[in-house]
Amino acid sequence: MFELLVAGTGVQHQYVARVPAAEGRQEIASPFEWRSDSVALAMDLAALERAAATRAPPEGDAHVRIGRQLFAAVLGASVGEHWEQERRRAGRQALRLVLRIDPGSARELLNLPWEYLHDGQDFFALNRQTPLYRMPWGIESEELPALGAPLRLLVVIAAPTGLGRNMVLNSAREEDLILAATAGARRLGQVEVIFAANGSMEGVKVALRDHDPHILHFTGHGIFDRESDTGRLLMEAVDGSPNGVPNQEFVKLLLEHGSKSLRLVFLSACQSAVVPRQDGYADLGRRLLSAGIPAVVAMQSSMLDRSAMEFGAAFYEGMASDQPVDQAMVDARRRLHQASTDRVDFAIPVLYLTDPGCLRVDSAADRTARQVALDLTGLTRADHFAGRAAELRLLQTNLDPERGTWRAAVVHGLGGMGKTVLTARLAERMRSRLDGVKPLRITPSISTQEVLEQVVCFLLVNNARFNLREITDV
């Protein structure tokens, strides 16, 4: 690990990059100048935001130019020489670059896109030999104990009603991608994916208590109000309408109702990594890390919905294959960049981290505790499911075995309206709450007796004989 500390000197625009002292070596320091008020810098940053929002090539390779400027600033002179020495010493092993910026003396550097750091040959964030992540000032690295299997992923999708057309997220497609990325691991019982019934604060609280997840994935809109200097997540109210939740309230919820099992929060929400002018940990990414969560993925600017979905799916592929968090980030970034080398959105996600191995699973515990996922064989696959968020929310909330008030639901309507696909997605979402699923093909010629026989056989196979007397008496 190569730890790089950046702080101000007390003189405007003057900073120093430092490598802490180690055994047999004194601290290494290199001063540098950075003009945050530069018009050229502002133009390049604006060009990057436009390019990320359109997937168009940046004007004049702005991403490379900014990346090289950042590299020259913090990895120049003696610090840069030491970096090269450490790279040679690492050989074919990865050398993690850990960036730490003092919010007290160098606040204006916190919102720079350090993920574009470029040494003249490659972007650090795209190179598996130089994974880059940030560690907030004042927080120390900590190696956590391994987790027990399976790895539990809680997905929270905030899709409030009444949003404008340009704000409606394709949340169903994101569900598809997450399920596809984890399909193999779920079949083996290595990963369990749980979907919160809704995107409200109460829904998150209930899901945290009921499932004790290791990973929380939040999909929704993040808003940073520069006038009030406050970040918010656009969540759902009880009635499904929009509810702007301040970042600090979301962190408070996780602290009060989460547990030490929670190791990663993935914020697929725009501007969840932006730092307010007045509070170094007021942005959501840093707040969560300072609250004791060892890994946070957040977005430093707006990102196209489909780009965020592609990135998240690639990231969870890495997680499902037991990669360290920072390496999974590199591979996810590379997935975006390989689609088009002109793209700049690979650098929008920011990784805050204190332990790259925080999601590793104990192999012995994995073998003994692994449970095979609920068999959904025969169920119509809900590929490309869309447009039924309200119905899903209603069904999942009311059919919950512990908290719901319904014992059954009938989904009816004209043929071709998507009833079967809706039911299939509901079963997929609720598989962790169900003991079994039995698809029945109903035709005009099928008899009541045939339906009952299929149900009885299903109950027998699933060791539910205690239900047989009630079923046969119908």
N, C-alpha and C positions, 0 to 999 in steps of 0.2 A: 504494500500500500504506500502510495506517495501522497503525503498530506501537504496541501498547499494552503497557507493562511494568507489572507489579504486584508489589510487594514489601512486606514488613513493616517497621515502624519501630523494632522493639525493645520497643514498648509493647503489652501484650496487647490484642488486638482492634483495633489501630490499624494501618492500611495506607496506602500511597500508590500512586496510579496515575500513570504518567509517559509522556509522549511524548518520545522522544529528540530532542536538538538536531539541527537540520538547517541547511543553508546559509542564512544570513540570519535564523535564528530560534533563540532559546534553548530549552532544555528547558522543557516545560510539565508541571506537577505539580499533582495534586489529592489531598489526604488524605481518607480515608474510614474509617468504622467498620464492622466486620462481626463479628457475634456467631455464631460457629460452634456455640456451645453453646445456641443458642436452641431452646426446645421447639417453638415454632411452625414454625421452619425444619425441624426433624426430622420433624414431622408432615406438612409439605408434601412433603418428599422421599420419605417412606414412601408418601404418596398417589400420587405419580408412579410409583413402582415398581409399585404395585398396578395402576394404570391401564395401564401398559405391558404387564404380564403378562396382562391380560384384554381389552385393546382397549376398555375401558370409559372413559367420560368421567372426567377427574380431578375429585376433590371440590373444589368451589368454585373452579374454574379455577386450580388450584395452579400449573400450568405458566406461565400468564401472570403470576401474582403473583410467582413466583420470578424470572422473566425481567425483570420491571420493577424488582425490587429490585436485581438484579445490574447492570442498566443505570444505575440511580441511583447505585450505589456507584462504578463505575469510569468512567462517562462523564458524571459530573456536574461542575459548576463549570467551571473554565477548560479542562480536558481535553475536556469535552462541547462547549464553545463552539468549540474548535478542530476537533472532529469535524464539527460542522455546517458550518463554513467549508469544510472539505475536501470534504464531500459536495456542497455547492453548486459548488465549483470543478470537481469531477469531472463534473458535469452528467449526461449519459446514460451515461457510462462507469461501469463497476463500480469500487467502492472496497473493496479487500480489507481486512478487519479481522483483524490478526494478534495473537493473545493470547499473552503470555509471562509466566509466573508463576515467581517465585523459589522453588525448593523449600527453600532454606535458611531463609528468613524468613517464607514464606507457605505452608508445606506444606498447612495445613488448607484452603486455597482450591483446591488442585489437583483435588480430587474433586467440586467443585461442578459442576452441569450447565450450563456456560456456553453450551451450544448452545440454551438457551431464552432467551438474551438478547433482550429485547423493548423497543422504544423507545416503546411506547404505541400504535403503529400496526401493527407487524408484527414477527415474529421475524426477526432478522438471518439466521439459517441457512436461512430459506425465501425470502429475497429475492435475486434474481440480481444486484442492484445492491450488495449488502453481503455477499458470501460470507465466512464466518467459518472460520478454522482456527487451530490451536494450533502454536506453535513452541517447543519446550523451551528453557529458560534455558541459555545458554552455547553454543547451536548457532546458526550463522549461515546465512542464506539463500545459495543457490548456484544459478546458472543452468547446467544441464548441457547437454552437446551432444545434438543430436537422435539418435534411434535409427534403425537400419536396419530395413527391412520384412522379414517381417511382425512385428507385435507379438505376442509369445509369452506366452500365459497358461497357467500351470500350476495345475491344480486338485487340491488334496489334500483328500480327504474321510476323516476319522477316524470310523469307525463300528465301534467295538469290540463284540465279542459280550458277552452277559451283562448288558447294561444293563437297568434297570427300564423298564417300558412308557412312563413319562412322560419318559424320557431318550432314547428312540429318535428320531433325526432323520429327516426325509423327505429323505434325501440324493439319492435318485433324482430327486425333483421339482426339487431345486436344480440338478442337472445339466441337466434339461430346460430350465429357465429361462435358465441361462447359455448353453446352445447356441442357444436361440431368440433371445436378446438379441444374440448375435454372428453370427447366421446370414448376414446380408447381407455383412458384412465378411469372413467366412470364405470365402464363395463367390468373392469378389474376390481372395482371397489376401492381404488386409490384416491379418487376425488369424488366429493359429493357437492352437487350444485343445488342451491336452495334459492328460490325466488320469493322475495317479500311480497305480501298480498297487495301492497300499494306503496306509493312513494311519499307517504306522510311521515311526520316525526313519530307518531304513535305506531305506525306500521314498522318503522325501523326499530323502535324500542322493543316491540313484541318479538320481532325476528331475532334480535340480538339475544334476548332472554331465552327464547325457545331453542335456538340452534347453536349458540356459542361458536360463531364462525372464526376461522383463522384469517380469512380474507373478506373484506367488504368492498364490493364493486358498486360504485354509485354512477348512474347515468342520468344526466339531466343538464340543465343550463346553469352555468355559473355567471354571476354578474358582479362586476367591480364598479362601484359608484365612486368616481374620483372626486365629486363634490363633497360627499360625506366621508370619503376615505374609508369606505367599508365594503367588504366582500360579502356576498350572499349566495346561497343556493336556492334555485327556484324549485321548491318542493310542492307537494299537494296538501291542501287543507282536507278536513274530514269529508267535505262534500265533493272533493276532486278539483276544486278551483285552485289557482296559483297561490302559493304562500312563500314569500321571500324570507328565508331563514338566515339570519346573520351567522357568519362562520363560527363565531364563538359559541353560539347556541348548539350548533351541530357537534362541535368538539365536546361540549358539556354532556350532550346526550351519549356520546360514545364512552366518555369517562364514567358516567353514572350507571350505564346499562350494559356496556361491553365487559370484557374480562381480559385477563392477561393472555388469553388464547389468541386475541386479535393481533396479528402480526403485520398485516398489509392493508392499507386503504388505497383503493384505486379510484381516483376522481376523474371520470370521463366527463368533466364539466369545464367549460372555457373559463380562463382567468382565475383558476383556483390556486395558482402559484404566484399571483401578483402581490407585491409587498406594498402595504400602505406607507405613507410618508412618515407616520408618527409612531408606529408600533412594529418592532422587528418580527414579532410572531403573530401579527394579526391576520396574515394570510393563512389560508386553510392548511396548505402543505406543511408549513413550519409549525403551526399551532399543534397539529396532530403529532408531529415528531417530538415536540417539546413536552407533549402530554404522555409520552412513553411508548407510542406505537413505533416500532423500529423501521418501518418502510412505508413510504407514501409516494404515489405517482399522482402528479397534478399537472394542469395545463397552464402555460405561461401566456398564452394568447388564444384567440379564436381559432377553431379547427373545424374543418368540414366534417359533417356527421359521418360520412362514409369513411373518411380517413381515420377518425377516432375508432370506428368499429373495426377496421382492418388492423389497426395497431393493437387494440385490446385482444382480439382473437389470436394474433401472433404471440403476444405476451403470455397468454394463458397456455398456449401450446408449450412454451418453454417451462412454465411453472408445472404443468402436468408431467413433464419429463424430468423433474427434479433438478432443474438448473438453478444456480444462484440467481438472486433477483437481478443483479446488475448485468449478468450475461443474458438473461431473458430480455432485458431492456434493449441491449445491443441488437439482438436478433430481431426484435419487433421493429426497431428503427430501420434496420436493413431491409425488412420486408417492404416498408413504405418506399425507401430510397431505390430499391431495385426495380420497382414498378416504373420509375422514371427518375433518372439521375438528376434531372432539373428540379425535382420537388424539394421543398424546404420544410414540409410539415413534420419530417422525422425528428426535428429538434424542438418541437413545441412541447412534448411531454418532458417533465422535469422529475428526476428521481431523487428523493431525500431518503437517506439510508444510514443506519448505524450498524447493521449486521447483514452482509450479503447472503448469509446462509440461514436467515431467520425462518424460512419456510421449509427447511429440510425435515424429512420425516424419518423417525427411527426405524431402520430396516427390520429389526427384530419385532418391534411392536407392529410394524406394517404386516408382517406375515401372520401374526397371531390375531390381530384385531380386524383385519380386512373383512369386509362384508360385500357379497356380490350385490350389485345394484338391482333394484326392482325390475323384473322382467316385463318389458312392454311389447313383447313379440306379438305381432298381429294387429297392433294399433296403427292406424293410418298416420304416416309421418306428417308433421305439421311444417313442412318446408315452405319458406317464403310466406309465412303467416303474417298478416297485417290487418290493421283496422278494427281490432276487437278488444282494445285495452280496457274500455269501460266494463264490458261484459266479463272479461277475465277477472278484473278487480272484484266485481260483485260476487262471482261464483267462488273464487278462491277465499275471499273473506268469510262468506257465509257457510261454506262447506268445511271449514277448518274443524278437525275432530275435537279440538279442545275449546276453541273460542267462538266457533260459528254457531248459528241458530238453526240451520237447515239440516235435515237428515237426507234430503234428496233434492234433485233439480231435474227438470225436463227442459231440454233445449229443442225447440220446435220451429218450423218455418218451411218455406218452399225449398224444393230440391236445388242444390247448387249454391246455396247461400253460405256454405262453409261451416255447417253445424258439426260435422265429423271432425274437421280440422280444429275447430274451436275446442271440442272436447279432448282431442289428442293433446293440444297444447296445455290444457288444464291438467291433464294427467301427468305430463312432463313436469310442469311447475310444482305439482303437489306430490311427486313421487316419494319424497322423504317423509310425507305425512300419511302415506297409504301403506296397507299391508299387501295389496294386490290389485291388479287391473285385469279385467276380463272383457275383451272386445266381443260383441255379438253381432253377427250380420243378420239383420231383420229384413225379411222379404215378405211379399204379400201372402205367400203360401205357408210360412212357418207357423207352427201351432204353439199355444201356450205351454203345452207339455214339453215340447222340444226346448223352449227357452229355459224352463225350470230345470230340465235335465242338464243343460250346459252349465247353469249356475251351480247346481249341486256338485257336478264333477270338478268344477273350479274350486269350490270350497273344500272338497276332499283332498285335492292335491295340495292345497295350502294349509292343511291341518286345521280347518275351521269346522270340524264336525259338530261343535256345539251349536252351530246355526242350522243344522239340518232339520231338526224337529220343526222349527219355525217356518223354514222354507217349504217343507212338504205339506204343511197344514194350510198353505195359501190356496 
